[in-house]
Amino acid sequence: MTVASNVKQCLASLKGAKETLSNLALKSSDEQAKRTFHESMLEVEEIISDLQKRIGHLEFEEPQYKGK
């Protein structure tokens, strides 16, 4: 598996984790838990953004990885 494939797989996993954290924040009745889930979701969003930039960089450097 290539580095680009690994990064894209990681990105997909993080998007799933973000959705799970979002759902937990919405469904939780404990205010502290809601805040914790929401803050964690925001952290994951930042990481997702960084990985998307990295994927763009990888695809620019190695065009054969684009869209895979």
PyMOL Python script that loads the backbone (N, CA, C, O; Angstrom):
from pymol import cmd

cmd.read_pdbstr("""\
ATOM      1  N   MET A   1       0.840  -1.172   0.000  1.00  0.00           N
ATOM      2  CA  MET A   1       0.000   0.000   0.000  1.00  0.00           C
ATOM      3  C   MET A   1       0.894   1.247   0.000  1.00  0.00           C
ATOM      4  O   MET A   1       1.894   1.296   0.715  1.00  0.00           O
ATOM      5  N   THR A   2       0.538   2.226  -0.784  1.00  0.00           N
ATOM      6  CA  THR A   2       1.341   3.433  -0.898  1.00  0.00           C
ATOM      7  C   THR A   2       1.054   4.387   0.264  1.00  0.00           C
ATOM      8  O   THR A   2       0.063   4.243   0.980  1.00  0.00           O
ATOM      9  N   VAL A   3       1.932   5.348   0.426  1.00  0.00           N
ATOM     10  CA  VAL A   3       1.736   6.363   1.462  1.00  0.00           C
ATOM     11  C   VAL A   3       0.425   7.102   1.210  1.00  0.00           C
ATOM     12  O   VAL A   3      -0.343   7.342   2.142  1.00  0.00           O
ATOM     13  N   ALA A   4       0.169   7.461  -0.041  1.00  0.00           N
ATOM     14  CA  ALA A   4      -1.064   8.186  -0.373  1.00  0.00           C
ATOM     15  C   ALA A   4      -2.283   7.347   0.010  1.00  0.00           C
ATOM     16  O   ALA A   4      -3.250   7.879   0.556  1.00  0.00           O
ATOM     17  N   SER A   5      -2.249   6.063  -0.265  1.00  0.00           N
ATOM     18  CA  SER A   5      -3.368   5.182   0.088  1.00  0.00           C
ATOM     19  C   SER A   5      -3.560   5.117   1.592  1.00  0.00           C
ATOM     20  O   SER A   5      -4.688   5.142   2.085  1.00  0.00           O
ATOM     21  N   ASN A   6      -2.460   5.035   2.312  1.00  0.00           N
ATOM     22  CA  ASN A   6      -2.539   4.990   3.782  1.00  0.00           C
ATOM     23  C   ASN A   6      -3.126   6.276   4.342  1.00  0.00           C
ATOM     24  O   ASN A   6      -3.948   6.238   5.257  1.00  0.00           O
ATOM     25  N   VAL A   7      -2.711   7.407   3.801  1.00  0.00           N
ATOM     26  CA  VAL A   7      -3.217   8.692   4.283  1.00  0.00           C
ATOM     27  C   VAL A   7      -4.707   8.814   3.971  1.00  0.00           C
ATOM     28  O   VAL A   7      -5.475   9.297   4.802  1.00  0.00           O
ATOM     29  N   LYS A   8      -5.118   8.380   2.785  1.00  0.00           N
ATOM     30  CA  LYS A   8      -6.534   8.440   2.418  1.00  0.00           C
ATOM     31  C   LYS A   8      -7.373   7.504   3.286  1.00  0.00           C
ATOM     32  O   LYS A   8      -8.497   7.843   3.655  1.00  0.00           O
ATOM     33  N   GLN A   9      -6.841   6.348   3.609  1.00  0.00           N
ATOM     34  CA  GLN A   9      -7.538   5.417   4.488  1.00  0.00           C
ATOM     35  C   GLN A   9      -7.683   6.027   5.886  1.00  0.00           C
ATOM     36  O   GLN A   9      -8.738   5.914   6.509  1.00  0.00           O
ATOM     37  N   CYS A  10      -6.648   6.655   6.361  1.00  0.00           N
ATOM     38  CA  CYS A  10      -6.681   7.329   7.655  1.00  0.00           C
ATOM     39  C   CYS A  10      -7.732   8.442   7.644  1.00  0.00           C
ATOM     40  O   CYS A  10      -8.482   8.603   8.606  1.00  0.00           O
ATOM     41  N   LEU A  11      -7.780   9.200   6.559  1.00  0.00           N
ATOM     42  CA  LEU A  11      -8.755  10.279   6.423  1.00  0.00           C
ATOM     43  C   LEU A  11     -10.178   9.737   6.503  1.00  0.00           C
ATOM     44  O   LEU A  11     -11.025  10.311   7.188  1.00  0.00           O
ATOM     45  N   ALA A  12     -10.440   8.643   5.813  1.00  0.00           N
ATOM     46  CA  ALA A  12     -11.774   8.039   5.844  1.00  0.00           C
ATOM     47  C   ALA A  12     -12.134   7.599   7.263  1.00  0.00           C
ATOM     48  O   ALA A  12     -13.268   7.791   7.704  1.00  0.00           O
ATOM     49  N   SER A  13     -11.188   7.020   7.967  1.00  0.00           N
ATOM     50  CA  SER A  13     -11.430   6.596   9.352  1.00  0.00           C
ATOM     51  C   SER A  13     -11.726   7.790  10.251  1.00  0.00           C
ATOM     52  O   SER A  13     -12.619   7.731  11.097  1.00  0.00           O
ATOM     53  N   LEU A  14     -10.982   8.864  10.067  1.00  0.00           N
ATOM     54  CA  LEU A  14     -11.204  10.061  10.882  1.00  0.00           C
ATOM     55  C   LEU A  14     -12.564  10.699  10.597  1.00  0.00           C
ATOM     56  O   LEU A  14     -13.207  11.222  11.506  1.00  0.00           O
ATOM     57  N   LYS A  15     -12.994  10.657   9.355  1.00  0.00           N
ATOM     58  CA  LYS A  15     -14.324  11.186   9.032  1.00  0.00           C
ATOM     59  C   LYS A  15     -15.403  10.383   9.747  1.00  0.00           C
ATOM     60  O   LYS A  15     -16.390  10.948  10.218  1.00  0.00           O
ATOM     61  N   GLY A  16     -15.219   9.074   9.829  1.00  0.00           N
ATOM     62  CA  GLY A  16     -16.154   8.236  10.568  1.00  0.00           C
ATOM     63  C   GLY A  16     -16.138   8.558  12.051  1.00  0.00           C
ATOM     64  O   GLY A  16     -17.188   8.622  12.690  1.00  0.00           O
ATOM     65  N   ALA A  17     -14.945   8.761  12.600  1.00  0.00           N
ATOM     66  CA  ALA A  17     -14.826   9.113  14.017  1.00  0.00           C
ATOM     67  C   ALA A  17     -15.485  10.460  14.294  1.00  0.00           C
ATOM     68  O   ALA A  17     -16.125  10.641  15.330  1.00  0.00           O
ATOM     69  N   LYS A  18     -15.330  11.392  13.378  1.00  0.00           N
ATOM     70  CA  LYS A  18     -15.952  12.720  13.539  1.00  0.00           C
ATOM     71  C   LYS A  18     -17.469  12.590  13.603  1.00  0.00           C
ATOM     72  O   LYS A  18     -18.112  13.218  14.445  1.00  0.00           O
ATOM     73  N   GLU A  19     -18.038  11.785  12.725  1.00  0.00           N
ATOM     74  CA  GLU A  19     -19.486  11.579  12.719  1.00  0.00           C
ATOM     75  C   GLU A  19     -19.957  10.916  14.011  1.00  0.00           C
ATOM     76  O   GLU A  19     -20.993  11.286  14.562  1.00  0.00           O
ATOM     77  N   THR A  20     -19.202   9.949  14.484  1.00  0.00           N
ATOM     78  CA  THR A  20     -19.550   9.282  15.735  1.00  0.00           C
ATOM     79  C   THR A  20     -19.527  10.265  16.900  1.00  0.00           C
ATOM     80  O   THR A  20     -20.441  10.274  17.724  1.00  0.00           O
ATOM     81  N   LEU A  21     -18.487  11.091  16.969  1.00  0.00           N
ATOM     82  CA  LEU A  21     -18.402  12.089  18.040  1.00  0.00           C
ATOM     83  C   LEU A  21     -19.554  13.091  17.953  1.00  0.00           C
ATOM     84  O   LEU A  21     -20.106  13.501  18.974  1.00  0.00           O
ATOM     85  N   SER A  22     -19.906  13.475  16.746  1.00  0.00           N
ATOM     86  CA  SER A  22     -21.014  14.407  16.545  1.00  0.00           C
ATOM     87  C   SER A  22     -22.327  13.797  17.039  1.00  0.00           C
ATOM     88  O   SER A  22     -23.104  14.454  17.731  1.00  0.00           O
ATOM     89  N   ASN A  23     -22.562  12.546  16.678  1.00  0.00           N
ATOM     90  CA  ASN A  23     -23.787  11.863  17.124  1.00  0.00           C
ATOM     91  C   ASN A  23     -23.822  11.726  18.648  1.00  0.00           C
ATOM     92  O   ASN A  23     -24.863  11.928  19.273  1.00  0.00           O
ATOM     93  N   LEU A  24     -22.691  11.386  19.229  1.00  0.00           N
ATOM     94  CA  LEU A  24     -22.635  11.263  20.682  1.00  0.00           C
ATOM     95  C   LEU A  24     -22.905  12.598  21.364  1.00  0.00           C
ATOM     96  O   LEU A  24     -23.579  12.646  22.393  1.00  0.00           O
ATOM     97  N   ALA A  25     -22.384  13.672  20.799  1.00  0.00           N
ATOM     98  CA  ALA A  25     -22.623  15.003  21.363  1.00  0.00           C
ATOM     99  C   ALA A  25     -24.103  15.364  21.305  1.00  0.00           C
ATOM    100  O   ALA A  25     -24.641  15.968  22.233  1.00  0.00           O
ATOM    101  N   LEU A  26     -24.750  14.992  20.217  1.00  0.00           N
ATOM    102  CA  LEU A  26     -26.172  15.310  20.072  1.00  0.00           C
ATOM    103  C   LEU A  26     -27.056  14.461  20.983  1.00  0.00           C
ATOM    104  O   LEU A  26     -28.078  14.939  21.475  1.00  0.00           O
ATOM    105  N   LYS A  27     -26.671  13.214  21.209  1.00  0.00           N
ATOM    106  CA  LYS A  27     -27.525  12.287  21.959  1.00  0.00           C
ATOM    107  C   LYS A  27     -27.275  12.281  23.457  1.00  0.00           C
ATOM    108  O   LYS A  27     -28.109  11.798  24.222  1.00  0.00           O
ATOM    109  N   SER A  28     -26.154  12.805  23.879  1.00  0.00           N
ATOM    110  CA  SER A  28     -25.805  12.763  25.302  1.00  0.00           C
ATOM    111  C   SER A  28     -26.690  13.709  26.106  1.00  0.00           C
ATOM    112  O   SER A  28     -27.012  14.812  25.663  1.00  0.00           O
ATOM    113  N   SER A  29     -27.074  13.261  27.287  1.00  0.00           N
ATOM    114  CA  SER A  29     -27.874  14.121  28.159  1.00  0.00           C
ATOM    115  C   SER A  29     -26.999  14.852  29.178  1.00  0.00           C
ATOM    116  O   SER A  29     -27.442  15.821  29.793  1.00  0.00           O
ATOM    117  N   ASP A  30     -25.781  14.399  29.354  1.00  0.00           N
ATOM    118  CA  ASP A  30     -24.828  15.012  30.285  1.00  0.00           C
ATOM    119  C   ASP A  30     -24.120  16.171  29.585  1.00  0.00           C
ATOM    120  O   ASP A  30     -23.478  15.984  28.551  1.00  0.00           O
ATOM    121  N   GLU A  31     -24.242  17.358  30.153  1.00  0.00           N
ATOM    122  CA  GLU A  31     -23.667  18.556  29.516  1.00  0.00           C
ATOM    123  C   GLU A  31     -22.143  18.491  29.393  1.00  0.00           C
ATOM    124  O   GLU A  31     -21.582  18.927  28.387  1.00  0.00           O
ATOM    125  N   GLN A  32     -21.480  17.954  30.403  1.00  0.00           N
ATOM    126  CA  GLN A  32     -20.022  17.824  30.344  1.00  0.00           C
ATOM    127  C   GLN A  32     -19.624  16.861  29.223  1.00  0.00           C
ATOM    128  O   GLN A  32     -18.666  17.113  28.491  1.00  0.00           O
ATOM    129  N   ALA A  33     -20.354  15.774  29.095  1.00  0.00           N
ATOM    130  CA  ALA A  33     -20.073  14.800  28.037  1.00  0.00           C
ATOM    131  C   ALA A  33     -20.308  15.436  26.669  1.00  0.00           C
ATOM    132  O   ALA A  33     -19.514  15.245  25.748  1.00  0.00           O
ATOM    133  N   LYS A  34     -21.403  16.193  26.538  1.00  0.00           N
ATOM    134  CA  LYS A  34     -21.687  16.883  25.263  1.00  0.00           C
ATOM    135  C   LYS A  34     -20.523  17.779  24.864  1.00  0.00           C
ATOM    136  O   LYS A  34     -20.069  17.767  23.719  1.00  0.00           O
ATOM    137  N   ARG A  35     -20.049  18.560  25.837  1.00  0.00           N
ATOM    138  CA  ARG A  35     -18.932  19.474  25.570  1.00  0.00           C
ATOM    139  C   ARG A  35     -17.683  18.706  25.162  1.00  0.00           C
ATOM    140  O   ARG A  35     -16.990  19.084  24.218  1.00  0.00           O
ATOM    141  N   THR A  36     -17.406  17.633  25.877  1.00  0.00           N
ATOM    142  CA  THR A  36     -16.218  16.832  25.586  1.00  0.00           C
ATOM    143  C   THR A  36     -16.298  16.230  24.189  1.00  0.00           C
ATOM    144  O   THR A  36     -15.328  16.282  23.433  1.00  0.00           O
ATOM    145  N   PHE A  37     -17.446  15.660  23.846  1.00  0.00           N
ATOM    146  CA  PHE A  37     -17.613  15.076  22.509  1.00  0.00           C
ATOM    147  C   PHE A  37     -17.492  16.149  21.426  1.00  0.00           C
ATOM    148  O   PHE A  37     -16.864  15.932  20.390  1.00  0.00           O
ATOM    149  N   HIS A  38     -18.099  17.304  21.678  1.00  0.00           N
ATOM    150  CA  HIS A  38     -18.049  18.387  20.686  1.00  0.00           C
ATOM    151  C   HIS A  38     -16.619  18.906  20.507  1.00  0.00           C
ATOM    152  O   HIS A  38     -16.170  19.115  19.380  1.00  0.00           O
ATOM    153  N   GLU A  39     -15.915  19.110  21.606  1.00  0.00           N
ATOM    154  CA  GLU A  39     -14.532  19.578  21.514  1.00  0.00           C
ATOM    155  C   GLU A  39     -13.649  18.559  20.798  1.00  0.00           C
ATOM    156  O   GLU A  39     -12.777  18.927  20.010  1.00  0.00           O
ATOM    157  N   SER A  40     -13.877  17.294  21.074  1.00  0.00           N
ATOM    158  CA  SER A  40     -13.114  16.238  20.398  1.00  0.00           C
ATOM    159  C   SER A  40     -13.412  16.234  18.901  1.00  0.00           C
ATOM    160  O   SER A  40     -12.515  16.049  18.078  1.00  0.00           O
ATOM    161  N   MET A  41     -14.679  16.440  18.564  1.00  0.00           N
ATOM    162  CA  MET A  41     -15.064  16.493  17.154  1.00  0.00           C
ATOM    163  C   MET A  41     -14.354  17.648  16.444  1.00  0.00           C
ATOM    164  O   MET A  41     -13.905  17.498  15.308  1.00  0.00           O
ATOM    165  N   LEU A  42     -14.255  18.790  17.109  1.00  0.00           N
ATOM    166  CA  LEU A  42     -13.574  19.943  16.513  1.00  0.00           C
ATOM    167  C   LEU A  42     -12.088  19.657  16.300  1.00  0.00           C
ATOM    168  O   LEU A  42     -11.515  20.062  15.288  1.00  0.00           O
ATOM    169  N   GLU A  43     -11.470  18.966  17.245  1.00  0.00           N
ATOM    170  CA  GLU A  43     -10.058  18.579  17.095  1.00  0.00           C
ATOM    171  C   GLU A  43      -9.878  17.660  15.890  1.00  0.00           C
ATOM    172  O   GLU A  43      -8.945  17.823  15.104  1.00  0.00           O
ATOM    173  N   VAL A  44     -10.780  16.696  15.758  1.00  0.00           N
ATOM    174  CA  VAL A  44     -10.705  15.760  14.635  1.00  0.00           C
ATOM    175  C   VAL A  44     -10.909  16.505  13.320  1.00  0.00           C
ATOM    176  O   VAL A  44     -10.266  16.181  12.321  1.00  0.00           O
ATOM    177  N   GLU A  45     -11.804  17.507  13.309  1.00  0.00           N
ATOM    178  CA  GLU A  45     -12.006  18.321  12.095  1.00  0.00           C
ATOM    179  C   GLU A  45     -10.710  19.004  11.666  1.00  0.00           C
ATOM    180  O   GLU A  45     -10.410  19.075  10.474  1.00  0.00           O
ATOM    181  N   GLU A  46      -9.951  19.503  12.622  1.00  0.00           N
ATOM    182  CA  GLU A  46      -8.676  20.152  12.302  1.00  0.00           C
ATOM    183  C   GLU A  46      -7.693  19.152  11.686  1.00  0.00           C
ATOM    184  O   GLU A  46      -6.986  19.465  10.728  1.00  0.00           O
ATOM    185  N   ILE A  47      -7.665  17.959  12.249  1.00  0.00           N
ATOM    186  CA  ILE A  47      -6.772  16.925  11.721  1.00  0.00           C
ATOM    187  C   ILE A  47      -7.208  16.533  10.318  1.00  0.00           C
ATOM    188  O   ILE A  47      -6.366  16.333   9.443  1.00  0.00           O
ATOM    189  N   ILE A  48      -8.515  16.421  10.092  1.00  0.00           N
ATOM    190  CA  ILE A  48      -9.035  16.093   8.763  1.00  0.00           C
ATOM    191  C   ILE A  48      -8.598  17.151   7.760  1.00  0.00           C
ATOM    192  O   ILE A  48      -8.169  16.824   6.653  1.00  0.00           O
ATOM    193  N   SER A  49      -8.704  18.402   8.142  1.00  0.00           N
ATOM    194  CA  SER A  49      -8.296  19.496   7.262  1.00  0.00           C
ATOM    195  C   SER A  49      -6.809  19.394   6.910  1.00  0.00           C
ATOM    196  O   SER A  49      -6.422  19.567   5.755  1.00  0.00           O
ATOM    197  N   ASP A  50      -5.984  19.111   7.922  1.00  0.00           N
ATOM    198  CA  ASP A  50      -4.543  18.968   7.684  1.00  0.00           C
ATOM    199  C   ASP A  50      -4.251  17.795   6.748  1.00  0.00           C
ATOM    200  O   ASP A  50      -3.407  17.900   5.857  1.00  0.00           O
ATOM    201  N   LEU A  51      -4.948  16.681   6.953  1.00  0.00           N
ATOM    202  CA  LEU A  51      -4.732  15.512   6.088  1.00  0.00           C
ATOM    203  C   LEU A  51      -5.181  15.778   4.657  1.00  0.00           C
ATOM    204  O   LEU A  51      -4.537  15.325   3.710  1.00  0.00           O
ATOM    205  N   GLN A  52      -6.283  16.511   4.491  1.00  0.00           N
ATOM    206  CA  GLN A  52      -6.735  16.842   3.144  1.00  0.00           C
ATOM    207  C   GLN A  52      -5.693  17.689   2.415  1.00  0.00           C
ATOM    208  O   GLN A  52      -5.465  17.512   1.219  1.00  0.00           O
ATOM    209  N   LYS A  53      -5.069  18.602   3.139  1.00  0.00           N
ATOM    210  CA  LYS A  53      -3.991  19.402   2.544  1.00  0.00           C
ATOM    211  C   LYS A  53      -2.811  18.513   2.166  1.00  0.00           C
ATOM    212  O   LYS A  53      -2.205  18.678   1.108  1.00  0.00           O
ATOM    213  N   ARG A  54      -2.498  17.573   3.045  1.00  0.00           N
ATOM    214  CA  ARG A  54      -1.378  16.651   2.776  1.00  0.00           C
ATOM    215  C   ARG A  54      -1.674  15.788   1.557  1.00  0.00           C
ATOM    216  O   ARG A  54      -0.780  15.541   0.749  1.00  0.00           O
ATOM    217  N   ILE A  55      -2.899  15.329   1.412  1.00  0.00           N
ATOM    218  CA  ILE A  55      -3.277  14.523   0.250  1.00  0.00           C
ATOM    219  C   ILE A  55      -3.122  15.351  -1.017  1.00  0.00           C
ATOM    220  O   ILE A  55      -2.621  14.856  -2.026  1.00  0.00           O
ATOM    221  N   GLY A  56      -3.549  16.608  -0.969  1.00  0.00           N
ATOM    222  CA  GLY A  56      -3.375  17.485  -2.129  1.00  0.00           C
ATOM    223  C   GLY A  56      -1.911  17.624  -2.494  1.00  0.00           C
ATOM    224  O   GLY A  56      -1.558  17.623  -3.674  1.00  0.00           O
ATOM    225  N   HIS A  57      -1.059  17.741  -1.492  1.00  0.00           N
ATOM    226  CA  HIS A  57       0.377  17.853  -1.722  1.00  0.00           C
ATOM    227  C   HIS A  57       0.921  16.559  -2.334  1.00  0.00           C
ATOM    228  O   HIS A  57       1.707  16.598  -3.281  1.00  0.00           O
ATOM    229  N   LEU A  58       0.501  15.414  -1.790  1.00  0.00           N
ATOM    230  CA  LEU A  58       0.955  14.124  -2.315  1.00  0.00           C
ATOM    231  C   LEU A  58       0.518  13.934  -3.769  1.00  0.00           C
ATOM    232  O   LEU A  58       1.289  13.461  -4.605  1.00  0.00           O
ATOM    233  N   GLU A  59      -0.724  14.308  -4.054  1.00  0.00           N
ATOM    234  CA  GLU A  59      -1.234  14.156  -5.422  1.00  0.00           C
ATOM    235  C   GLU A  59      -0.530  15.103  -6.389  1.00  0.00           C
ATOM    236  O   GLU A  59      -0.346  14.771  -7.560  1.00  0.00           O
ATOM    237  N   PHE A  60      -0.137  16.275  -5.906  1.00  0.00           N
ATOM    238  CA  PHE A  60       0.597  17.210  -6.751  1.00  0.00           C
ATOM    239  C   PHE A  60       1.982  16.655  -7.071  1.00  0.00           C
ATOM    240  O   PHE A  60       2.452  16.727  -8.207  1.00  0.00           O
ATOM    241  N   GLU A  61       2.631  16.095  -6.032  1.00  0.00           N
ATOM    242  CA  GLU A  61       3.971  15.536  -6.226  1.00  0.00           C
ATOM    243  C   GLU A  61       3.945  14.254  -7.064  1.00  0.00           C
ATOM    244  O   GLU A  61       4.838  14.015  -7.877  1.00  0.00           O
ATOM    245  N   GLU A  62       2.920  13.443  -6.855  1.00  0.00           N
ATOM    246  CA  GLU A  62       2.809  12.151  -7.532  1.00  0.00           C
ATOM    247  C   GLU A  62       1.426  12.044  -8.178  1.00  0.00           C
ATOM    248  O   GLU A  62       0.522  11.445  -7.594  1.00  0.00           O
ATOM    249  N   PRO A  63       1.249  12.614  -9.371  1.00  0.00           N
ATOM    250  CA  PRO A  63      -0.080  12.661 -10.014  1.00  0.00           C
ATOM    251  C   PRO A  63      -0.741  11.287 -10.186  1.00  0.00           C
ATOM    252  O   PRO A  63      -1.965  11.208 -10.288  1.00  0.00           O
ATOM    253  N   GLN A  64       0.038  10.219 -10.218  1.00  0.00           N
ATOM    254  CA  GLN A  64      -0.561   8.900 -10.399  1.00  0.00           C
ATOM    255  C   GLN A  64      -1.436   8.502  -9.210  1.00  0.00           C
ATOM    256  O   GLN A  64      -2.239   7.577  -9.333  1.00  0.00           O
ATOM    257  N   TYR A  65      -1.304   9.172  -8.063  1.00  0.00           N
ATOM    258  CA  TYR A  65      -2.105   8.846  -6.884  1.00  0.00           C
ATOM    259  C   TYR A  65      -3.426   9.620  -6.856  1.00  0.00           C
ATOM    260  O   TYR A  65      -4.266   9.373  -5.991  1.00  0.00           O
ATOM    261  N   LYS A  66      -3.612  10.535  -7.777  1.00  0.00           N
ATOM    262  CA  LYS A  66      -4.800  11.365  -7.788  1.00  0.00           C
ATOM    263  C   LYS A  66      -6.053  10.498  -7.969  1.00  0.00           C
ATOM    264  O   LYS A  66      -6.137   9.686  -8.890  1.00  0.00           O
ATOM    265  N   GLY A  67      -7.000  10.688  -7.089  1.00  0.00           N
ATOM    266  CA  GLY A  67      -8.283  10.004  -7.210  1.00  0.00           C
ATOM    267  C   GLY A  67      -8.299   8.555  -6.794  1.00  0.00           C
ATOM    268  O   GLY A  67      -9.340   7.906  -6.890  1.00  0.00           O
ATOM    269  N   LYS A  68      -7.178   8.019  -6.332  1.00  0.00           N
ATOM    270  CA  LYS A  68      -7.157   6.602  -5.925  1.00  0.00           C
ATOM    271  C   LYS A  68      -7.518   6.461  -4.488  1.00  0.00           C
ATOM    272  O   LYS A  68      -7.554   5.347  -3.966  1.00  0.00           O
TER     273      LYS A  68
END
""", "prot")
cmd.dss("prot")
cmd.show_as("cartoon", "prot")
cmd.util.cbc("prot")
cmd.orient("prot")
